[in-house]
Amino acid sequence: MNAALVRPAPEKAAERAREILSAIEADPEFERLRTGCAKYDKDWQSFTGYALVDGFDVEKDTVPLFPEALRAMSIKCAVYEMTDGDEYAAEVPVSIPVDEMIHALAAQFTVLSRVQERTGIKFVHATDREEIGGWDHGDYTHQVYRAAWGPINERFWFGKDETAKRRAAVIAKYEPLGIKDGGRSFAPGFAKVG
């Protein structure tokens, strides 16, 4: 992590994040971006992301989760702009389920690239710069989000302690099935039929 991490005041970042979100939503390919993320449903293999959401259902949860990802991405973009391209500062902590939807958004690479070209907005997502599971109530991201859009959707935004508890519970349930290390490895013979 960058030792001299400096971010703009939450109210200033919120103002710019709202403008960024409005520009994205006004883009002629916004609907394609939204529906493209929804169609990503058959390829979503998230062992410790969506599984942390109680009763997650990709068909029902995509609609309310997509705006959360766009808001988080808008915050990242605002911070990136306001810090002259500091990727460390821009990789604000987000909840794991929201981060998973950001991955679905980033997978719409071609459309996202055209949206960037038309709007001049640089989308920011760098796994090597992010703090996975680091989001918490009252942190910088939460302050900006609240200032921009009001209360968070608590179904998808839960803090560090709750994330750690849910992650441990999910991993414990996977282990006896042969899904190891939260889905990063599988027991020999796991995929064999019969």
Solvent accessible surface area in square Angstrom, and as a share of the most:
residue,aa,sasa,rsa
1,M,132,0.59
2,N,49,0.25
3,A,112,0.87
4,A,76,0.59
5,L,62,0.31
6,V,108,0.62
7,R,56,0.20
8,P,22,0.14
9,A,52,0.40
10,P,25,0.16
11,E,116,0.52
12,K,122,0.51
13,A,0,0.00
14,A,1,0.01
15,E,88,0.39
16,R,69,0.25
17,A,0,0.00
18,R,97,0.36
19,E,83,0.37
20,I,0,0.00
21,L,15,0.08
22,S,66,0.43
23,A,37,0.29
24,I,0,0.00
25,E,87,0.39
26,A,83,0.64
27,D,11,0.06
28,P,110,0.69
29,E,30,0.13
30,F,36,0.15
31,E,91,0.41
32,R,135,0.49
33,L,1,0.00
34,R,82,0.30
35,T,46,0.27
36,G,16,0.15
37,C,0,0.00
38,A,36,0.28
39,K,159,0.67
40,Y,66,0.25
41,D,38,0.20
42,K,176,0.75
43,D,90,0.46
44,W,37,0.13
45,Q,132,0.59
46,S,25,0.16
47,F,56,0.23
48,T,23,0.14
49,G,0,0.00
50,Y,12,0.05
51,A,41,0.32
52,L,4,0.02
53,V,3,0.02
54,D,116,0.60
55,G,65,0.62
56,F,48,0.20
57,D,51,0.26
58,V,36,0.21
59,E,140,0.63
60,K,151,0.64
61,D,8,0.04
62,T,9,0.05
63,V,107,0.62
64,P,50,0.31
65,L,0,0.00
66,F,6,0.03
67,P,52,0.33
68,E,8,0.04
69,A,0,0.00
70,L,3,0.02
71,R,62,0.23
72,A,0,0.00
73,M,2,0.01
74,S,0,0.00
75,I,0,0.00
76,K,0,0.00
77,C,0,0.00
78,A,0,0.00
79,V,0,0.00
80,Y,55,0.21
81,E,66,0.29
82,M,76,0.34
83,T,29,0.17
84,D,142,0.74
85,G,31,0.30
86,D,36,0.19
87,E,69,0.31
88,Y,64,0.24
89,A,0,0.00
90,A,0,0.00
91,E,1,0.00
92,V,1,0.01
93,P,16,0.10
94,V,9,0.05
95,S,3,0.02
96,I,12,0.06
97,P,0,0.00
98,V,0,0.00
99,D,10,0.05
100,E,42,0.19
101,M,0,0.00
102,I,0,0.00
103,H,66,0.29
104,A,0,0.00
105,L,0,0.00
106,A,37,0.28
107,A,51,0.39
108,Q,35,0.15
109,F,148,0.61
110,T,81,0.47
111,V,8,0.04
112,L,11,0.06
113,S,26,0.17
114,R,77,0.28
115,V,0,0.00
116,Q,47,0.21
117,E,140,0.63
118,R,111,0.40
119,T,42,0.25
120,G,57,0.55
121,I,4,0.02
122,K,123,0.52
123,F,30,0.13
124,V,8,0.05
125,H,51,0.23
126,A,14,0.11
127,T,87,0.50
128,D,111,0.58
129,R,65,0.24
130,E,26,0.12
131,E,73,0.33
132,I,92,0.47
133,G,16,0.15
134,G,6,0.06
135,W,3,0.01
136,D,48,0.25
137,H,94,0.42
138,G,38,0.37
139,D,35,0.18
140,Y,36,0.14
141,T,0,0.00
142,H,15,0.07
143,Q,70,0.31
144,V,0,0.00
145,Y,1,0.00
146,R,115,0.42
147,A,48,0.38
148,A,11,0.09
149,W,53,0.19
150,G,21,0.20
151,P,119,0.75
152,I,19,0.10
153,N,49,0.25
154,E,125,0.56
155,R,95,0.35
156,F,0,0.00
157,W,2,0.01
158,F,12,0.05
159,G,6,0.05
160,K,88,0.37
161,D,108,0.56
162,E,64,0.29
163,T,8,0.05
164,A,61,0.47
165,K,135,0.57
166,R,68,0.25
167,R,72,0.26
168,A,62,0.48
169,A,48,0.37
170,V,19,0.11
171,I,45,0.23
172,A,63,0.49
173,K,145,0.61
174,Y,38,0.14
175,E,61,0.27
176,P,114,0.72
177,L,118,0.59
178,G,7,0.07
179,I,13,0.07
180,K,73,0.31
181,D,76,0.40
182,G,6,0.05
183,G,16,0.16
184,R,173,0.63
185,S,53,0.34
186,F,87,0.36
187,A,31,0.24
188,P,141,0.88
189,G,43,0.42
190,F,95,0.39
191,A,93,0.72
192,K,164,0.69
193,V,150,0.86
194,G,121,1.16
